[in-house]
Amino acid sequence: MSEQARKAAAVVAQKVPGFRPRVGITLGSGLGALAERVEDATVVDFGELPGFPRPSVEGHHGRLVLGRLGGQDVACLQGRVHLYEGHPPQAVVPLVRTLRLLGCETYFATNAAGALDPDAVPGQLMLINDHINMQGGNPLVGHNDESFGPRFPAMDGAYDAQHLATLRRVADDLGLPVREGVYLATLGPSFESHAEVRAFGRLGANAVGMSTVPEVIVARHCGLRCAAVSVLTNLAAGLSDEVLSHEQTLHYGQAAAEDLTRLVLGFLAAQGTAG
Ligand code: HPA
């Protein structure tokens, strides 16, 4: 996994010599529009990068877009590994470690999620401040490459307090009524049963989705500071009359894309001044 990341980083270095992104961003379901805003973009297809998947789900492109966004040098993963596609948890490792090897200091994940709080409104954004891993696996299982991080990495402060404060401030400045809370990751691909939704709420989760947690575990292991935002595309199963579908996820993802874009651009602009 580490070897693939080194090879992938070498492929990128050959295409954009000397380019050192500071922030690596993963764009979730229906949220790829942000990549269109990258200036002086170099696009690398996942197929050219060892260890990178060819995502199969509609709304996921499978491209690495490098360039400037919000005044920062960034690397955007337009597409991600979902375990429900049949990938083992370790499959997320090369993507995140490649970002680290390219020079990223921050990992920023976006995703679509179902809200577990009944007063949430579809299309609202939620800043993630912690997670619960219910995927039944961990991407760091197996040999530990000490050059990236320790065998037993801590998950304290997994969602960087300073980044969270920046996101809160930017959202406030933009007049975006964001929520904040705990993201719980399931394996998927089935949506939750009504009983699971009740259980997850009692566990202390505020949103449920099928991604991000393994990425953040790998990112923390190799010292990346993390920030993550969910687009709440729906109330979780049983909390409203709607029957959930991927089409609905894409629809509300697109509807919220403009808010998410403004939030991410504001966050990136703030990094320029945060030192
Ligand atoms: N559950 C899990 N994943 C999701 C949901 C949901 O309700 N909505 C968008 N992604």
Residues whose N, C-alpha, C, O or C-beta is under 5 A from the ligand:
A	BS01	HPA	A112 A113 G114 F191 V208 G209 M210 T233 A236 A237 T249
